[in-house]
Amino acid sequence: MPVFGSHLKGFPAGLAALSREQITGRGWDLLRGDLALPLAVLKQRALLHNLYWMRDFCAQRGLYLAPHGKTSMSPELWQMQLDAGAWGISFATVFQAAVGARHGVQVLLVANQVIQRAELDALALLHTERPALRSMFLVDSLGQVDAIEAWANDRNFEGQFQVLLELGLAGQRTGTRNAEEATQLARRIAASPVLHLVGIECYEGTTAHCDHAKDRATVQGLMERVESIAREVIWQGWLATEEIILSAGGSAIFDLVAERLSPALGRPVRGVLRSGCYLTHDHQRYGRYLCCVAERLNLRETLKPALEVLACVQSCSEPGLALLGMGKRDVSHDLDLPQPVWRSHPQASAQGGTVQPVPAHWRVEALNDQHAYLRFDASAAPAQWPQLGETVAFGISHPCTTFDKWRWLPVVDDDYRVVDAVTTCF
């Protein structure tokens, strides 16, 4: 069924809607100017490198992967991850999980609290419609358990939800803050007719500093708490399954939690990493974090940036300033401004244009809704100035908030010829 058409920004106007299979045969060349800019693209070689790098990382450590699907919200990318051996897909909301289920995801980990009555209704309906589905979500308070049980009583709900007890850090996001809270909550969940406790969860990503000693100390303290409450849950008989799930892992210091996700607990342990940004990586924030991962693991190569946003130089209004047709509606800007990485002037030849690195003095100073302010050294040779009509590619910082600005992304080869495409469902 055709899903790609001119209702999507960047898709050729006047062209009939195409299926994914039809797009691969169009022969579109971005260096020839075949598609309108701005346009977010995925680089196929880097995408596949990252896919298999993380698969091997987990396999070598006996871990399972449930990558955060909210990063891309792309069914095609989820399927790629599942085909490469991912155990399941994580989501942040029941809505996202329902999208995943509709696209064939069989194991859903909602890495968040579910407490709203409408969300509980939706989750119960999802299981009614798909009896083979497995889902789990996070619980971090007695009040949440009370709310879920009140909902179940009102709805005459006779099923059970699988849940993970969440441990948190002071000043950070959700999760119980100390051992006493965690123990009380585990006991309460075990006594609930609506909930089945299947494991322990935490999230360390927001604590990353690229400081080896500080990051290791934070993770060590957190994972010691995970292991301690896991032992207590097992000893007290509060676990509803033979296997216990231990889950953690953002995309910044996942190597540190990976060291502690398979402790010897006297029964089967499923250590689950939830890293989401690894598949596309980025040029800036996560690029810096992965340099630290490489140092800790003594690696020459880790992940590669696979997501770029291409834009056109549309005005050179004054010396030292060029305006490009790319703005906050096209590219992430919550962590860092986009970084120019290459330039090319579209050529109307069969070979298309050629890619050249941008001069080191180019930088994005600001973004409006639809414009990027590119500053450059006006005293440099004119050949180093941005040229009207040329294409500039930008590396991004934080894939999550670039993906949500696009409903489709072409996948390109090393010469920026379109070889595939994916959709998103935000």
ZIPEVEN-V574582 format. One record per residue. RES is the residue in three letters. PHI is phi in degrees with one decimal (none if undefined). D_LAST is the distance of its C-alpha to the last C-alpha in whole Angstrom. Layout:
res=RES phi=PHI d_last=D_LAST
res=RES phi=PHI d_last=D_LAST
This chain:
res=MET phi=none d_last=20
res=PRO phi=-63.3 d_last=19
res=VAL phi=-127.1 d_last=15
res=PHE phi=-106.6 d_last=16
res=GLY phi=-156.6 d_last=17
res=SER phi=-72.6 d_last=18
res=HIS phi=-76.4 d_last=16
res=LEU phi=-100.4 d_last=14
res=LYS phi=-67.2 d_last=15
res=GLY phi=95.5 d_last=18
res=PHE phi=-80.4 d_last=18
res=PRO phi=-59.5 d_last=22
res=ALA phi=-67.4 d_last=23
res=GLY phi=81.0 d_last=25
res=LEU phi=-86.8 d_last=24
res=ALA phi=-61.1 d_last=24
res=ALA phi=-59.4 d_last=20
res=LEU phi=-125.4 d_last=21
res=SER phi=-84.4 d_last=20
res=ARG phi=-59.8 d_last=19
res=GLU phi=-64.5 d_last=22
res=GLN phi=-69.9 d_last=24
res=ILE phi=-62.2 d_last=22
res=THR phi=-61.5 d_last=24
res=GLY phi=-99.9 d_last=27
res=ARG phi=-75.6 d_last=27
res=GLY phi=74.7 d_last=28
res=TRP phi=-65.2 d_last=26
res=ASP phi=-123.4 d_last=27
res=LEU phi=-70.7 d_last=25
res=LEU phi=-78.5 d_last=29
res=ARG phi=-97.2 d_last=30
res=GLY phi=82.1 d_last=28
res=ASP phi=-73.7 d_last=26
res=LEU phi=-123.4 d_last=23
res=ALA phi=-71.0 d_last=22
res=LEU phi=-106.9 d_last=21
res=PRO phi=-75.2 d_last=19
res=LEU phi=-155.5 d_last=17
res=ALA phi=-87.8 d_last=16
res=VAL phi=-132.3 d_last=17
res=LEU phi=-110.9 d_last=18
res=LYS phi=-90.0 d_last=21
res=GLN phi=-60.0 d_last=22
res=ARG phi=-63.0 d_last=25
res=ALA phi=-67.4 d_last=24
res=LEU phi=-58.7 d_last=21
res=LEU phi=-67.7 d_last=23
res=HIS phi=-57.3 d_last=26
res=ASN phi=-65.7 d_last=23
res=LEU phi=-55.9 d_last=22
res=TYR phi=-80.6 d_last=26
res=TRP phi=-62.0 d_last=27
res=MET phi=-70.9 d_last=25
res=ARG phi=-57.2 d_last=26
res=ASP phi=-69.3 d_last=29
res=PHE phi=-56.8 d_last=29
res=CYS phi=-70.4 d_last=28
res=ALA phi=-61.5 d_last=31
res=GLN phi=-65.5 d_last=34
res=ARG phi=-110.6 d_last=33
res=GLY phi=67.5 d_last=33
res=LEU phi=-104.3 d_last=29
res=TYR phi=-110.6 d_last=26
res=LEU phi=-120.8 d_last=22
res=ALA phi=-128.1 d_last=19
res=PRO phi=-59.9 d_last=17
res=HIS phi=-70.6 d_last=14
res=GLY phi=-72.2 d_last=11
res=LYS phi=-68.7 d_last=9
res=THR phi=-57.9 d_last=10
res=SER phi=-105.6 d_last=9
res=MET phi=47.3 d_last=6
res=SER phi=-114.3 d_last=9
res=PRO phi=-57.0 d_last=11
res=GLU phi=-67.0 d_last=14
res=LEU phi=-73.3 d_last=14
res=TRP phi=-58.1 d_last=14
res=GLN phi=-64.6 d_last=17
res=MET phi=-59.1 d_last=19
res=GLN phi=-67.6 d_last=19
res=LEU phi=-65.1 d_last=20
res=ASP phi=-63.0 d_last=22
res=ALA phi=-86.1 d_last=24
res=GLY phi=109.8 d_last=25
res=ALA phi=-59.6 d_last=22
res=TRP phi=-69.9 d_last=23
res=GLY phi=-163.8 d_last=19
res=ILE phi=-129.5 d_last=16
res=SER phi=-90.5 d_last=15
res=PHE phi=-139.5 d_last=12
res=ALA phi=-102.3 d_last=12
res=THR phi=-140.1 d_last=12
res=VAL phi=-66.2 d_last=13
res=PHE phi=-57.1 d_last=10
res=GLN phi=-61.0 d_last=8
res=ALA phi=-61.8 d_last=12
res=ALA phi=-64.9 d_last=12
res=VAL phi=-60.2 d_last=9
res=GLY phi=-59.4 d_last=11
res=ALA phi=-61.4 d_last=15
res=ARG phi=-63.5 d_last=14
res=HIS phi=-105.8 d_last=14
res=GLY phi=95.4 d_last=17
res=VAL phi=-72.9 d_last=16
res=GLN phi=-99.8 d_last=20
res=VAL phi=-120.6 d_last=20
res=LEU phi=-116.0 d_last=17
res=LEU phi=-115.8 d_last=18
res=VAL phi=-84.0 d_last=16
res=ALA phi=-82.0 d_last=17
res=ASN phi=-167.3 d_last=17
res=GLN phi=-76.2 d_last=20
res=VAL phi=-110.8 d_last=19
res=ILE phi=-141.7 d_last=21
res=GLN phi=-68.2 d_last=20
res=ARG phi=-62.6 d_last=22
res=ALA phi=-65.3 d_last=19
res=GLU phi=-70.8 d_last=17
res=LEU phi=-64.6 d_last=20
res=ASP phi=-58.3 d_last=21
res=ALA phi=-64.9 d_last=17
res=LEU phi=-67.6 d_last=18
res=ALA phi=-62.2 d_last=22
res=LEU phi=-63.6 d_last=21
res=LEU phi=-58.7 d_last=19
res=HIS phi=-72.8 d_last=22
res=THR phi=-64.9 d_last=24
res=GLU phi=-73.4 d_last=22
res=ARG phi=-132.5 d_last=22
res=PRO phi=-59.3 d_last=25
res=ALA phi=-83.6 d_last=25
res=LEU phi=-68.1 d_last=22
res=ARG phi=-116.8 d_last=22
res=SER phi=-134.4 d_last=20
res=MET phi=-151.6 d_last=21
res=PHE phi=-139.1 d_last=20
res=LEU phi=-100.4 d_last=22
res=VAL phi=-126.8 d_last=25
res=ASP phi=-135.7 d_last=27
res=SER phi=-156.5 d_last=29
res=LEU phi=-63.8 d_last=31
res=GLY phi=-61.3 d_last=30
res=GLN phi=-65.0 d_last=27
res=VAL phi=-61.7 d_last=29
res=ASP phi=-58.5 d_last=31
res=ALA phi=-65.2 d_last=28
res=ILE phi=-65.5 d_last=27
res=GLU phi=-67.1 d_last=30
res=ALA phi=-64.4 d_last=31
res=TRP phi=-61.3 d_last=28
res=ALA phi=-61.3 d_last=29
res=ASN phi=-65.3 d_last=32
res=ASP phi=-65.0 d_last=31
res=ARG phi=-94.9 d_last=29
res=ASN phi=54.1 d_last=32
res=PHE phi=-77.7 d_last=30
res=GLU phi=-111.5 d_last=32
res=GLY phi=-88.9 d_last=29
res=GLN phi=-134.5 d_last=28
res=PHE phi=-100.7 d_last=25
res=GLN phi=-82.0 d_last=26
res=VAL phi=-136.8 d_last=25
res=LEU phi=-112.8 d_last=26
res=LEU phi=-78.5 d_last=28
res=GLU phi=-98.0 d_last=26
res=LEU phi=-102.4 d_last=28
res=GLY phi=-123.2 d_last=28
res=LEU phi=-119.5 d_last=29
res=ALA phi=-55.8 d_last=31
res=GLY phi=79.5 d_last=29
res=GLN phi=-100.6 d_last=26
res=ARG phi=-86.8 d_last=23
res=THR phi=-72.5 d_last=23
res=GLY phi=119.0 d_last=26
res=THR phi=-64.1 d_last=30
res=ARG phi=-96.2 d_last=32
res=ASN phi=-150.4 d_last=35
res=ALA phi=-65.6 d_last=37
res=GLU phi=-64.1 d_last=38
res=GLU phi=-60.6 d_last=35
res=ALA phi=-62.7 d_last=34
res=THR phi=-66.4 d_last=37
res=GLN phi=-60.1 d_last=37
res=LEU phi=-68.2 d_last=33
res=ALA phi=-60.0 d_last=34
res=ARG phi=-62.3 d_last=37
res=ARG phi=-66.3 d_last=35
res=ILE phi=-62.4 d_last=32
res=ALA phi=-61.8 d_last=35
res=ALA phi=-86.4 d_last=37
res=SER phi=-78.7 d_last=34
res=PRO phi=-74.6 d_last=34
res=VAL phi=-101.9 d_last=30
res=LEU phi=-118.2 d_last=29
res=HIS phi=-118.7 d_last=30
res=LEU phi=-81.1 d_last=30
res=VAL phi=-117.8 d_last=29
res=GLY phi=172.2 d_last=29
res=ILE phi=-123.7 d_last=28
res=GLU phi=-134.6 d_last=25
res=CYS phi=-151.5 d_last=25
res=TYR phi=-140.3 d_last=23
res=GLU phi=-109.8 d_last=25
res=GLY phi=-58.7 d_last=23
res=THR phi=-75.2 d_last=23
res=THR phi=-94.7 d_last=27
res=ALA phi=-65.8 d_last=27
res=HIS phi=-129.3 d_last=30
res=CYS phi=59.5 d_last=31
res=ASP phi=-119.9 d_last=34
res=HIS phi=-55.2 d_last=36
res=ALA phi=-65.4 d_last=38
res=LYS phi=-66.7 d_last=36
res=ASP phi=-64.5 d_last=33
res=ARG phi=-64.1 d_last=35
res=ALA phi=-64.5 d_last=36
res=THR phi=-62.5 d_last=33
res=VAL phi=-66.0 d_last=32
res=GLN phi=-59.9 d_last=35
res=GLY phi=-62.8 d_last=36
res=LEU phi=-65.5 d_last=32
res=MET phi=-71.7 d_last=33
res=GLU phi=-64.9 d_last=36
res=ARG phi=-65.6 d_last=35
res=VAL phi=-58.9 d_last=33
res=GLU phi=-65.0 d_last=36
res=SER phi=-64.1 d_last=38
res=ILE phi=-70.3 d_last=36
res=ALA phi=-61.7 d_last=35
res=ARG phi=-62.9 d_last=39
res=GLU phi=-63.8 d_last=39
res=VAL phi=-60.5 d_last=37
res=ILE phi=-66.9 d_last=39
res=TRP phi=-62.2 d_last=42
res=GLN phi=-81.2 d_last=42
res=GLY phi=76.1 d_last=40
res=TRP phi=-85.9 d_last=37
res=LEU phi=-77.3 d_last=35
res=ALA phi=-88.5 d_last=34
res=THR phi=-131.8 d_last=34
res=GLU phi=-67.4 d_last=36
res=GLU phi=-88.5 d_last=34
res=ILE phi=-110.0 d_last=32
res=ILE phi=-94.2 d_last=29
res=LEU phi=-118.8 d_last=28
res=SER phi=-130.7 d_last=25
res=ALA phi=-160.5 d_last=24
res=GLY phi=108.8 d_last=23
res=GLY phi=-84.0 d_last=21
res=SER phi=-114.2 d_last=21
res=ALA phi=-109.2 d_last=24
res=ILE phi=-128.0 d_last=27
res=PHE phi=-62.3 d_last=26
res=ASP phi=-65.0 d_last=29
res=LEU phi=-74.6 d_last=31
res=VAL phi=-70.7 d_last=29
res=ALA phi=-60.5 d_last=30
res=GLU phi=-66.5 d_last=34
res=ARG phi=-121.8 d_last=34
res=LEU phi=-92.7 d_last=31
res=SER phi=-130.8 d_last=34
res=PRO phi=-70.9 d_last=37
res=ALA phi=-79.8 d_last=40
res=LEU phi=-119.5 d_last=39
res=GLY phi=80.3 d_last=42
res=ARG phi=-158.3 d_last=39
res=PRO phi=-59.1 d_last=36
res=VAL phi=-120.4 d_last=33
res=ARG phi=-108.3 d_last=30
res=GLY phi=-84.1 d_last=29
res=VAL phi=-120.0 d_last=25
res=LEU phi=-87.4 d_last=23
res=ARG phi=-115.7 d_last=19
res=SER phi=-49.6 d_last=19
res=GLY phi=-113.0 d_last=16
res=CYS phi=-78.8 d_last=16
res=TYR phi=-59.6 d_last=19
res=LEU phi=-63.7 d_last=18
res=THR phi=-104.5 d_last=17
res=HIS phi=56.6 d_last=19
res=ASP phi=-159.2 d_last=20
res=HIS phi=-92.3 d_last=23
res=GLN phi=-127.6 d_last=24
res=ARG phi=-57.7 d_last=23
res=TYR phi=-73.4 d_last=22
res=GLY phi=-59.4 d_last=25
res=ARG phi=-68.1 d_last=28
res=TYR phi=-61.2 d_last=27
res=LEU phi=-72.0 d_last=27
res=CYS phi=-62.3 d_last=31
res=CYS phi=-69.8 d_last=32
res=VAL phi=-59.7 d_last=31
res=ALA phi=-61.6 d_last=33
res=GLU phi=-64.4 d_last=36
res=ARG phi=-66.6 d_last=36
res=LEU phi=-97.5 d_last=35
res=ASN phi=56.8 d_last=38
res=LEU phi=-106.7 d_last=35
res=ARG phi=-86.1 d_last=36
res=GLU phi=-145.6 d_last=32
res=THR phi=-124.1 d_last=29
res=LEU phi=-94.6 d_last=25
res=LYS phi=-122.0 d_last=25
res=PRO phi=-66.2 d_last=22
res=ALA phi=-116.7 d_last=20
res=LEU phi=-119.0 d_last=18
res=GLU phi=-131.5 d_last=19
res=VAL phi=-119.3 d_last=18
res=LEU phi=-97.9 d_last=21
res=ALA phi=-141.3 d_last=23
res=CYS phi=-105.7 d_last=26
res=VAL phi=-73.0 d_last=29
res=GLN phi=-111.9 d_last=29
res=SER phi=-159.3 d_last=32
res=CYS phi=-121.4 d_last=35
res=SER phi=-74.3 d_last=36
res=GLU phi=-154.3 d_last=38
res=PRO phi=-58.6 d_last=40
res=GLY phi=86.3 d_last=38
res=LEU phi=-139.3 d_last=34
res=ALA phi=-125.9 d_last=32
res=LEU phi=-108.9 d_last=29
res=LEU phi=-115.4 d_last=26
res=GLY phi=-82.3 d_last=23
res=MET phi=-148.0 d_last=20
res=GLY phi=-143.3 d_last=19
res=LYS phi=-64.1 d_last=17
res=ARG phi=-84.1 d_last=14
res=ASP phi=-123.0 d_last=14
res=VAL phi=-146.6 d_last=15
res=SER phi=-66.2 d_last=15
res=HIS phi=-149.3 d_last=18
res=ASP phi=-77.0 d_last=18
res=LEU phi=-106.8 d_last=20
res=ASP phi=-146.1 d_last=22
res=LEU phi=-73.5 d_last=22
res=PRO phi=-60.1 d_last=22
res=GLN phi=-116.1 d_last=25
res=PRO phi=-65.5 d_last=27
res=VAL phi=-123.0 d_last=28
res=TRP phi=-151.5 d_last=29
res=ARG phi=-134.7 d_last=30
res=SER phi=-161.5 d_last=31
res=HIS phi=-95.8 d_last=33
res=PRO phi=-55.2 d_last=32
res=GLN phi=-116.2 d_last=35
res=ALA phi=-83.0 d_last=35
res=SER phi=-106.9 d_last=37
res=ALA phi=-62.1 d_last=36
res=GLN phi=-83.1 d_last=36
res=GLY phi=72.2 d_last=33
res=GLY phi=-90.0 d_last=33
res=THR phi=-121.9 d_last=34
res=VAL phi=-97.3 d_last=32
res=GLN phi=-130.3 d_last=34
res=PRO phi=-62.0 d_last=33
res=VAL phi=-79.1 d_last=33
res=PRO phi=-59.6 d_last=36
res=ALA phi=-64.4 d_last=35
res=HIS phi=-86.3 d_last=36
res=TRP phi=-76.0 d_last=33
res=ARG phi=-156.5 d_last=30
res=VAL phi=-87.2 d_last=27
res=GLU phi=-94.7 d_last=29
res=ALA phi=-162.2 d_last=26
res=LEU phi=-129.5 d_last=23
res=ASN phi=-103.8 d_last=22
res=ASP phi=-57.0 d_last=19
res=GLN phi=-127.3 d_last=20
res=HIS phi=-131.6 d_last=23
res=ALA phi=-115.4 d_last=24
res=TYR phi=-94.6 d_last=28
res=LEU phi=-98.9 d_last=29
res=ARG phi=-94.6 d_last=33
res=PHE phi=-149.2 d_last=36
res=ASP phi=-80.7 d_last=39
res=ALA phi=-69.5 d_last=41
res=SER phi=-85.0 d_last=44
res=ALA phi=-71.0 d_last=43
res=ALA phi=-58.2 d_last=44
res=PRO phi=-53.0 d_last=42
res=ALA phi=-63.9 d_last=41
res=GLN phi=-93.8 d_last=39
res=TRP phi=-85.0 d_last=37
res=PRO phi=-61.6 d_last=34
res=GLN phi=-108.6 d_last=35
res=LEU phi=-55.2 d_last=34
res=GLY phi=88.9 d_last=31
res=GLU phi=-80.1 d_last=31
res=THR phi=-93.3 d_last=28
res=VAL phi=-122.8 d_last=27
res=ALA phi=-97.4 d_last=24
res=PHE phi=-120.4 d_last=23
res=GLY phi=-81.6 d_last=22
res=ILE phi=-111.6 d_last=19
res=SER phi=-127.9 d_last=19
res=HIS phi=85.7 d_last=16
res=PRO phi=-59.7 d_last=14
res=CYS phi=-52.6 d_last=11
res=THR phi=-93.8 d_last=11
res=THR phi=-99.4 d_last=12
res=PHE phi=-54.6 d_last=9
res=ASP phi=-70.1 d_last=6
res=LYS phi=-96.6 d_last=9
res=TRP phi=-133.9 d_last=9
res=ARG phi=-104.2 d_last=8
res=TRP phi=-154.0 d_last=11
res=LEU phi=-139.0 d_last=13
res=PRO phi=-66.5 d_last=17
res=VAL phi=-102.8 d_last=19
res=VAL phi=-122.2 d_last=22
res=ASP phi=-85.0 d_last=26
res=ASP phi=-65.3 d_last=28
res=ASP phi=-100.3 d_last=29
res=TYR phi=62.8 d_last=26
res=ARG phi=-93.6 d_last=26
res=VAL phi=-74.6 d_last=23
res=VAL phi=-118.5 d_last=23
res=ASP phi=-170.5 d_last=20
res=ALA phi=-157.9 d_last=16
res=VAL phi=-130.0 d_last=13
res=THR phi=-109.7 d_last=10
res=THR phi=-127.8 d_last=6
res=CYS phi=-131.3 d_last=4
res=PHE phi=-82.1 d_last=0
